[in-house]
């Protein structure tokens, strides 16, 4: 096997436990036998603090993923999404929700591997908005699956500030003094009446697959929350601006918001998008706090603290 530890050579993952590794590989082997997969090369293991991924080389590659405790809901969520909105997501071959394991098909090339223009991002965001809108009636089911509930942002703010050990005394005092403004923003955002749904929370071109001409698949839901839908715009628009220039942001925001104009005036949607993008720094900080609860990976709590400072 080929082992890739990326930028985390000292991170401890379940892979280091021989018993866990043997059990996981046995499960993987049994699932591959059911699928009649004929392997064509060495397995490639990708170890990160938030997941263990094994790429099985075959005529069409197969992917095993083991989540961290902070994203243990992901296999069950992936399975549910494949029933509710199969045109937008991968359909797992198998899941073990109790262990946080899933076996996934190859879904095509990553969006980041393509020569992109603004039309690709427009199509992505419209299709992603369609997915979010389809999931609005499923919010309670999403929460029951274990997807973190980020609908009450002031509470999330309090928990994130209290739980982050890298904030200095002055920073903590500044954030607490800032809290009333945050509460006002949350109240204004709620006043638009846009319902909560699934927020990917890390929607960039490395989490989107090209399923065919003009068709895209969304995957890697470990950062996800139940939250205001427009929180998803932060990462997507920032990534598109890095690639294509800041002038594309207004056009892409318009494209994403178009499906929502059936129920809301466009001017209100743009104001809601501005508020949600600002507040989504908080939901992302919450995700990083879940995935990196210990100071062993000190750079990641620091990243969560940096996100808080952007509010």
Secondary structure, 3 states (H helix, E strand, C coil): CEEECCCCCCCCCHHHCHHHHHHHHHHHHHHHHHHCCCCCCCCEEEEECCEEEEEECCCCCEEEEEECHHHCCHHHHHHHHHHHCCCCECCCCEEECCCCEEEEECCCCEHHHCCCCHHHHHHHHHHHHHHHHHHHHHHHHHHHCCCEECCCHHHHHHHHHHHCCCCCHHHHHHHHHHHHHHHHHHHHHHHCCCCEEEECCCCCCCCEEEEECCEEEECCCCCCEEEEHHHHHHHHHHHHHHHHCHHHHHHHHHHHHHHHHHCCCHHHHHHHHHHHHHHHHHHHHHHHHHHCCCHHHHHHHHHHHHHHHCC
